[in-house]
């Protein structure tokens, strides 16, 4: 077979081969090509040492070469605004390199990712990767238990591939995953948060969450979700337990990370705050606030960035907002609390929440109306954040000794400007501070 290689990737391979080195594209780009998908990136592997790659490309032909900080074998080549990873053949022993492509492909996670190709050698398939792709089988390139111990994140990656491609793990891999039990391995890891992100952005993330539960991983990674399984809120407005409702809401949300994280955690605190009234009706008062706090703890532990965590938590905290007695000022305050760039996610979450229960009594028309009013206010480009004020923290430095006090002053001014946008002029704002 012949694979059409992008021109810039071909240039890198030709440059290496002209200097006497081997060069192959490998891994995910070949797998995706065989699946009829457009590769997201094209990785290159070679027997040239990282130092040779840098010497050959840096400041030559318009390339810049940057050795990877966390991967001793990889150099990133920047060319025409794009980044290409070039890795040296590995042996499996750290900082030991190989001259043989056969050793390199065996270092990959799954057989479907061990394929290599160049125009001269054709397709290199030493571990029957093509056959496993055709059979939709996820199989480790080496002993599964050793492979998982070497890189725990491979468990999540296998689950993602099942959900993303409709593949199935082979029995040996499943058994190795069931035998693995080390919750600490999933904490404070950028690789874990990256895999969870990709899982949540698949077409039906509920499939992966169910698989995590089935294989005993959910209780290791997000044990806070376990009490929701089978939990009956005794509410006449719900037709599912909390966990099943959560998964339906999750699948109904568009593939936006902030939105889907909020969907995953929006009802997480319900098992902890259920009360039953005299008529036998269940209530989970305060679960939105409690869920926001729990989500912050979980996402911090899983190493998500602070901006994403804050955006997720405010959606959870606001998702039960019923928008009663809506005024122009309350609309502005809602946008201010949630954020102009995040407020549409709130309405998406609420609408998905309604779809998660056929018995929901919430008013879709009201949510849609408030959403339209928010769009109208945002379109007027009135001040809604401290960045919109005609004054900055630098202007307030002579007036306040600490950053905290400056932040409080800006919030005070924003309150005034939200109520009366005509006050958003520097001289008016300074005058307001004098009378504060």
BAVO-685068 format. One record per residue (C-alpha): x, z, y. Coordinates in steps of 0.02 Angstrom, whole numbers, padded with zeros to 5 digits. Example, Ala and Ser with C-alpha at 12.3 -4.5 7.8 and 13.67 -1.06 7.14 Angstrom:
{x=00615 z=00390 y=-00225} $
{x=00684 z=00357 y=-00053} $
//
This chain:
{x=00000 z=00000 y=00000} $
{x=00050 z=-00022 y=00181} $
{x=00010 z=00100 y=00320} $
{x=00002 z=00042 y=00500} $
{x=00118 z=00157 y=00594} $
{x=00096 z=00182 y=00783} $
{x=00229 z=00092 y=00885} $
{x=00309 z=00250 y=00957} $
{x=00320 z=00331 y=00786} $
{x=00395 z=00170 y=00717} $
{x=00524 z=00173 y=00858} $
{x=00579 z=00349 y=00808} $
{x=00591 z=00301 y=00624} $
{x=00685 z=00140 y=00662} $
{x=00808 z=00233 y=00772} $
{x=00845 z=00358 y=00634} $
{x=00860 z=00224 y=00501} $
{x=00976 z=00117 y=00608} $
{x=01094 z=00266 y=00615} $
{x=01093 z=00278 y=00426} $
{x=00965 z=00417 y=00405} $
{x=00809 z=00419 y=00297} $
{x=00645 z=00433 y=00393} $
{x=00466 z=00450 y=00329} $
{x=00296 z=00490 y=00400} $
{x=00221 z=00627 y=00292} $
{x=00085 z=00754 y=00266} $
{x=-00082 z=00758 y=00356} $
{x=-00068 z=00586 y=00438} $
{x=-00059 z=00501 y=00267} $
{x=-00196 z=00610 y=00194} $
{x=-00311 z=00569 y=00340} $
{x=-00271 z=00384 y=00328} $
{x=-00318 z=00383 y=00143} $
{x=-00480 z=00474 y=00188} $
{x=-00522 z=00341 y=00316} $
{x=-00496 z=00462 y=00461} $
{x=-00395 z=00435 y=00618} $
{x=-00240 z=00547 y=00610} $
{x=-00230 z=00676 y=00749} $
{x=-00040 z=00675 y=00743} $
{x=00100 z=00585 y=00654} $
{x=00239 z=00695 y=00586} $
{x=00408 z=00625 y=00537} $
{x=00532 z=00696 y=00413} $
{x=00715 z=00645 y=00395} $
{x=00880 z=00699 y=00318} $
{x=00957 z=00703 y=00493} $
{x=00999 z=00881 y=00543} $
{x=00909 z=00956 y=00694} $
{x=01071 z=00946 y=00794} $
{x=01088 z=00762 y=00747} $
{x=00909 z=00728 y=00802} $
{x=00940 z=00808 y=00971} $
{x=01104 z=00714 y=00995} $
{x=01024 z=00549 y=00946} $
{x=00869 z=00559 y=01055} $
{x=00892 z=00680 y=01200} $
{x=00907 z=00580 y=01362} $
{x=00913 z=00417 y=01264} $
{x=00783 z=00277 y=01277} $
{x=00670 z=00389 y=01381} $
{x=00661 z=00528 y=01250} $
{x=00678 z=00715 y=01277} $
{x=00719 z=00824 y=01127} $
{x=00665 z=01006 y=01115} $
{x=00711 z=01111 y=00961} $
{x=00562 z=01213 y=00900} $
{x=00578 z=01399 y=00932} $
{x=00484 z=01458 y=00777} $
{x=00529 z=01321 y=00653} $
{x=00715 z=01302 y=00625} $
{x=00694 z=01130 y=00544} $
{x=00590 z=01044 y=00680} $
{x=00631 z=00955 y=00842} $
{x=00494 z=00899 y=00961} $
{x=00526 z=00729 y=01039} $
{x=00438 z=00694 y=01203} $
{x=00412 z=00509 y=01238} $
{x=00294 z=00424 y=01361} $
{x=00197 z=00586 y=01384} $
{x=00169 z=00614 y=01197} $
{x=00250 z=00741 y=01080} $
{x=00312 z=00697 y=00906} $
{x=00377 z=00823 y=00778} $
{x=00531 z=00771 y=00679} $
{x=00581 z=00889 y=00538} $
{x=00734 z=00895 y=00428} $
{x=00713 z=00893 y=00239} $
{x=00703 z=01075 y=00179} $
{x=00759 z=01156 y=00016} $
{x=00646 z=01308 y=00018} $
{x=00790 z=01422 y=00065} $
{x=00790 z=01466 y=00250} $
{x=00916 z=01370 y=00355} $
{x=00966 z=01265 y=00204} $
{x=00931 z=01080 y=00218} $
{x=00916 z=00942 y=00090} $
{x=00962 z=00759 y=00078} $
{x=00818 z=00722 y=-00041} $
{x=00638 z=00685 y=00010} $
{x=00583 z=00753 y=-00159} $
{x=00638 z=00929 y=-00110} $
{x=00552 z=00915 y=00059} $
{x=00379 z=00868 y=-00005} $
{x=00380 z=01015 y=-00126} $
{x=00389 z=01135 y=00023} $
{x=00217 z=01083 y=00084} $
{x=00059 z=01183 y=00049} $
{x=-00055 z=01069 y=-00053} $
{x=-00024 z=00913 y=-00155} $
{x=-00133 z=00809 y=-00038} $
{x=-00010 z=00850 y=00101} $
{x=00147 z=00805 y=00003} $
{x=00134 z=00617 y=00026} $
{x=00272 z=00525 y=00121} $
{x=00288 z=00344 y=00174} $
{x=00399 z=00215 y=00255} $
{x=00393 z=00027 y=00249} $
{x=00547 z=00015 y=00138} $
{x=00504 z=00144 y=00004} $
{x=00316 z=00126 y=00016} $
{x=00209 z=00276 y=-00030} $
{x=00305 z=00422 y=-00104} $
{x=00186 z=00523 y=-00214} $
{x=00286 z=00641 y=-00323} $
{x=00150 z=00771 y=-00355} $
{x=-00004 z=00660 y=-00386} $
{x=-00071 z=00692 y=-00211} $
{x=-00166 z=00527 y=-00207} $
{x=-00256 z=00571 y=-00368} $
{x=-00303 z=00743 y=-00300} $
{x=-00370 z=00664 y=-00140} $
{x=-00474 z=00542 y=-00242} $
{x=-00541 z=00688 y=-00346} $
{x=-00568 z=00794 y=-00189} $
{x=-00458 z=00930 y=-00261} $
{x=-00358 z=01060 y=-00165} $
{x=-00207 z=01105 y=-00271} $
{x=-00049 z=01197 y=-00222} $
{x=00113 z=01099 y=-00226} $
{x=00195 z=01247 y=-00315} $
{x=00138 z=01407 y=-00400} $
{x=-00017 z=01463 y=-00302} $
{x=00025 z=01649 y=-00302} $
{x=00200 z=01614 y=-00236} $
{x=00134 z=01489 y=-00109} $
{x=00008 z=01615 y=-00040} $
{x=00136 z=01754 y=-00034} $
{x=00252 z=01639 y=00061} $
{x=00118 z=01596 y=00191} $
{x=-00046 z=01693 y=00186} $
{x=-00129 z=01573 y=00308} $
{x=-00133 z=01442 y=00170} $
{x=-00286 z=01535 y=00103} $
{x=-00383 z=01501 y=00263} $
{x=-00318 z=01324 y=00269} $
{x=-00383 z=01290 y=00093} $
{x=-00553 z=01359 y=00142} $
{x=-00553 z=01250 y=00298} $
{x=-00512 z=01095 y=00197} $
{x=-00658 z=01132 y=00080} $
{x=-00776 z=01142 y=00228} $
{x=-00697 z=01001 y=00328} $
{x=-00673 z=00872 y=00190} $
{x=-00796 z=00926 y=00056} $
{x=-00651 z=00961 y=-00064} $
{x=-00644 z=01101 y=-00194} $
{x=-00499 z=01216 y=-00237} $
{x=-00432 z=01208 y=-00414} $
{x=-00454 z=01359 y=-00529} $
{x=-00274 z=01420 y=-00514} $
{x=-00284 z=01426 y=-00325} $
{x=-00452 z=01516 y=-00329} $
{x=-00383 z=01645 y=-00450} $
{x=-00229 z=01674 y=-00341} $
{x=-00340 z=01700 y=-00188} $
{x=-00455 z=01821 y=-00280} $
{x=-00302 z=01921 y=-00332} $
{x=-00233 z=01930 y=-00156} $
{x=-00272 z=02090 y=-00061} $
{x=-00174 z=02127 y=00097} $
{x=-00281 z=02148 y=00255} $
{x=-00123 z=02180 y=00357} $
{x=-00068 z=02002 y=00325} $
{x=-00209 z=01937 y=00434} $
{x=-00179 z=02047 y=00587} $
{x=-00099 z=01994 y=00751} $
{x=-00055 z=01821 y=00689} $
{x=-00063 z=01667 y=00797} $
{x=-00073 z=01561 y=00640} $
{x=-00226 z=01658 y=00580} $
{x=-00317 z=01636 y=00746} $
{x=-00273 z=01450 y=00745} $
{x=-00346 z=01427 y=00570} $
{x=-00502 z=01526 y=00612} $
{x=-00522 z=01418 y=00767} $
{x=-00515 z=01260 y=00663} $
{x=-00637 z=01334 y=00536} $
{x=-00762 z=01375 y=00673} $
{x=-00750 z=01199 y=00743} $
{x=-00797 z=01113 y=00580} $
{x=-00968 z=01031 y=00566} $
{x=-01041 z=01177 y=00466} $
{x=-00934 z=01332 y=00490} $
{x=-01057 z=01436 y=00388} $
{x=-00989 z=01352 y=00230} $
{x=-00816 z=01423 y=00262} $
{x=-00882 z=01595 y=00309} $
{x=-00981 z=01602 y=00146} $
{x=-00827 z=01548 y=00049} $
{x=-00725 z=01685 y=00133} $
{x=-00856 z=01810 y=00077} $
{x=-00862 z=01741 y=-00100} $
{x=-00672 z=01753 y=-00119} $
{x=-00660 z=01929 y=-00048} $
{x=-00575 z=01875 y=00113} $
{x=-00709 z=01916 y=00240} $
{x=-00692 z=02103 y=00209} $
{x=-00503 z=02087 y=00234} $
{x=-00510 z=01983 y=00393} $
{x=-00672 z=02035 y=00478} $
{x=-00736 z=02190 y=00386} $
{x=-00851 z=02226 y=00533} $
{x=-00966 z=02085 y=00471} $
{x=-00992 z=02160 y=00299} $
{x=-01130 z=02286 y=00349} $
{x=-01234 z=02138 y=00412} $
{x=-01247 z=02065 y=00237} $
{x=-01421 z=02098 y=00171} $
{x=-01462 z=02210 y=00319} $
{x=-01649 z=02211 y=00357} $
{x=-01693 z=02248 y=00538} $
{x=-01876 z=02278 y=00492} $
{x=-01925 z=02166 y=00637} $
{x=-02078 z=02055 y=00640} $
{x=-01974 z=01932 y=00743} $
{x=-01846 z=01899 y=00606} $
{x=-01865 z=01813 y=00439} $
{x=-01685 z=01836 y=00377} $
{x=-01559 z=01975 y=00359} $
{x=-01431 z=01993 y=00498} $
{x=-01293 z=01898 y=00407} $
{x=-01401 z=01750 y=00356} $
{x=-01473 z=01740 y=00532} $
{x=-01297 z=01742 y=00604} $
{x=-01242 z=01595 y=00496} $
{x=-01394 z=01491 y=00545} $
{x=-01360 z=01526 y=00729} $
{x=-01177 z=01482 y=00704} $
{x=-01219 z=01311 y=00630} $
{x=-01344 z=01274 y=00769} $
{x=-01211 z=01296 y=00904} $
{x=-01113 z=01146 y=00965} $
{x=-00927 z=01146 y=00915} $
{x=-00862 z=01249 y=01060} $
{x=-00745 z=01392 y=01014} $
{x=-00810 z=01519 y=01140} $
{x=-00990 z=01482 y=01093} $
{x=-00963 z=01490 y=00906} $
{x=-00863 z=01651 y=00915} $
{x=-01005 z=01726 y=01016} $
{x=-01130 z=01665 y=00884} $
{x=-01027 z=01742 y=00744} $
{x=-01025 z=01913 y=00827} $
{x=-01185 z=01914 y=00931} $
{x=-01281 z=02030 y=00812} $
{x=-01134 z=02121 y=00733} $
{x=-01186 z=02290 y=00802} $
{x=-01366 z=02285 y=00739} $
{x=-01331 z=02385 y=00579} $
{x=-01261 z=02524 y=00686} $
{x=-01405 z=02545 y=00808} $
{x=-01567 z=02516 y=00710} $
{x=-01714 z=02628 y=00748} $
{x=-01889 z=02619 y=00673} $
{x=-02039 z=02658 y=00782} $
{x=-02200 z=02745 y=00728} $
{x=-02275 z=02577 y=00677} $
{x=-02131 z=02535 y=00561} $
{x=-02059 z=02405 y=00680} $
{x=-01871 z=02397 y=00690} $
{x=-01775 z=02394 y=00854} $
{x=-01589 z=02372 y=00886} $
{x=-01579 z=02431 y=01065} $
{x=-01406 z=02413 y=01141} $
{x=-01337 z=02299 y=01006} $
{x=-01283 z=02169 y=01133} $
{x=-01173 z=02293 y=01227} $
{x=-01107 z=02370 y=01066} $
{x=-01078 z=02199 y=00990} $
{x=-00977 z=02147 y=01142} $
{x=-00862 z=02297 y=01118} $
{x=-00843 z=02265 y=00932} $
{x=-00806 z=02080 y=00961} $
{x=-00669 z=02126 y=01085} $
{x=-00586 z=02240 y=00956} $
{x=-00596 z=02109 y=00818} $
{x=-00536 z=01962 y=00923} $
{x=-00393 z=02065 y=00994} $
{x=-00340 z=02112 y=00818} $
{x=-00348 z=01928 y=00767} $
{x=-00236 z=01880 y=00914} $
{x=-00358 z=01774 y=01015} $
{x=-00310 z=01752 y=01197} $
{x=-00383 z=01867 y=01329} $
{x=-00475 z=01729 y=01422} $
{x=-00570 z=01676 y=01266} $
{x=-00606 z=01857 y=01220} $
{x=-00680 z=01895 y=01391} $
{x=-00788 z=01737 y=01388} $
{x=-00853 z=01778 y=01213} $
{x=-00891 z=01959 y=01255} $
{x=-00992 z=01919 y=01410} $
{x=-01099 z=01796 y=01309} $
{x=-01135 z=01929 y=01179} $
{x=-01175 z=02058 y=01312} $
{x=-01296 z=01940 y=01401} $
{x=-01377 z=01853 y=01252} $
{x=-01532 z=01966 y=01253} $
{x=-01567 z=01933 y=01438} $
{x=-01752 z=01892 y=01453} $
{x=-01742 z=01830 y=01634} $
{x=-01889 z=01926 y=01703} $
{x=-01924 z=01923 y=01891} $
{x=-01795 z=01787 y=01920} $
{x=-01743 z=01761 y=02100} $
{x=-01613 z=01653 y=02186} $
{x=-01501 z=01806 y=02203} $
{x=-01520 z=01857 y=02021} $
{x=-01474 z=01680 y=01968} $
{x=-01315 z=01689 y=02072} $
{x=-01272 z=01859 y=02000} $
{x=-01299 z=01793 y=01824} $
{x=-01180 z=01649 y=01857} $
{x=-01056 z=01769 y=01933} $
{x=-01061 z=01887 y=01782} $
{x=-01048 z=01751 y=01651} $
{x=-00941 z=01626 y=01748} $
{x=-00989 z=01452 y=01811} $
{x=-00894 z=01367 y=01670} $
{x=-00968 z=01482 y=01536} $
{x=-01149 z=01502 y=01588} $
{x=-01210 z=01348 y=01494} $
{x=-01139 z=01425 y=01335} $
{x=-01255 z=01572 y=01362} $
{x=-01409 z=01462 y=01359} $
{x=-01343 z=01367 y=01208} $
{x=-01319 z=01533 y=01118} $
{x=-01494 z=01592 y=01161} $
{x=-01574 z=01430 y=01105} $
{x=-01475 z=01434 y=00942} $
{x=-01529 z=01616 y=00920} $
{x=-01710 z=01563 y=00932} $
{x=-01682 z=01426 y=00802} $
{x=-01607 z=01560 y=00689} $
{x=-01779 z=01637 y=00661} $
{x=-01944 z=01547 y=00638} $
{x=-02031 z=01707 y=00696} $
{x=-01938 z=01723 y=00861} $
{x=-02055 z=01759 y=01004} $
{x=-01932 z=01714 y=01141} $
{x=-01985 z=01589 y=01272} $
{x=-01885 z=01427 y=01262} $
{x=-01967 z=01360 y=01420} $
{x=-01909 z=01511 y=01519} $
{x=-01730 z=01492 y=01459} $
{x=-01732 z=01306 y=01501} $
{x=-01803 z=01342 y=01674} $
{x=-01667 z=01470 y=01713} $
{x=-01536 z=01350 y=01648} $
{x=-01597 z=01214 y=01767} $
{x=-01594 z=01336 y=01912} $
{x=-01416 z=01385 y=01870} $
{x=-01363 z=01203 y=01869} $
{x=-01446 z=01181 y=02038} $
{x=-01353 z=01330 y=02114} $
{x=-01185 z=01275 y=02040} $
{x=-01211 z=01098 y=02105} $
{x=-01224 z=01167 y=02283} $
{x=-01045 z=01231 y=02265} $
{x=-01083 z=01396 y=02348} $
{x=-00959 z=01540 y=02325} $
{x=-00983 z=01618 y=02154} $
{x=-00810 z=01685 y=02112} $
{x=-00673 z=01772 y=02212} $
{x=-00575 z=01608 y=02208} $
{x=-00714 z=01531 y=02313} $
{x=-00690 z=01654 y=02456} $
{x=-00612 z=01596 y=02618} $
{x=-00485 z=01734 y=02597} $
{x=-00358 z=01778 y=02463} $
{x=-00266 z=01928 y=02397} $
{x=-00116 z=01879 y=02502} $
{x=-00223 z=01898 y=02659} $
{x=-00269 z=02075 y=02606} $
{x=-00095 z=02136 y=02561} $
{x=-00065 z=02211 y=02736} $
{x=-00229 z=02307 y=02721} $
{x=-00217 z=02379 y=02544} $
{x=-00065 z=02452 y=02455} $
{x=-00113 z=02412 y=02274} $
{x=-00175 z=02264 y=02177} $
{x=-00322 z=02365 y=02112} $
{x=-00382 z=02400 y=02289} $
{x=-00361 z=02218 y=02337} $
{x=-00464 z=02166 y=02185} $
{x=-00601 z=02290 y=02229} $
{x=-00605 z=02226 y=02409} $
{x=-00622 z=02046 y=02350} $
{x=-00765 z=02094 y=02234} $
{x=-00851 z=02185 y=02377} $
{x=-00835 z=02031 y=02487} $
{x=-00901 z=01918 y=02350} $
{x=-01055 z=02029 y=02333} $
{x=-01091 z=02004 y=02517} $
{x=-01057 z=01817 y=02513} $
{x=-01166 z=01789 y=02359} $
{x=-01309 z=01866 y=02456} $
{x=-01267 z=01770 y=02615} $
{x=-01153 z=01617 y=02594} $
{x=-01135 z=01596 y=02784} $
{x=-01022 z=01748 y=02784} $
{x=-00887 z=01653 y=02691} $
{x=-00770 z=01630 y=02838} $
{x=-00606 z=01722 y=02852} $
{x=-00648 z=01809 y=03016} $
{x=-00817 z=01867 y=02950} $
{x=-00740 z=01932 y=02789} $
{x=-00606 z=02031 y=02880} $
{x=-00740 z=02104 y=02993} $
{x=-00841 z=02158 y=02841} $
{x=-00691 z=02251 y=02772} $
{x=-00670 z=02347 y=02934} $
{x=-00849 z=02411 y=02922} $
{x=-00842 z=02442 y=02735} $
//
